[in-house]
């Protein structure tokens, strides 16, 4: 596995727990394999020279990201009656809901 591939897999922790793993050919992307078993996917990827990526059920947020969104929503209170507040607050709320 290349350094790039290892970084992709190693960074998975910041996005929650992977539900499955995928490996694919870098040149075309048409050939690949998926599995719930990371070791199986990595074995095929190593043999074929493919990249490995984690697959998630839904996006998750870190505690720091949730805190930042909460702060942004609080700061938007100064603009409560403006279109900016309504639109931005709605987007931030949907982001939090989607990450549950």
Order of alpha helices (4+ residues) and beta strands (2+ residues): alpha-beta-beta-alpha-beta-alpha-alpha
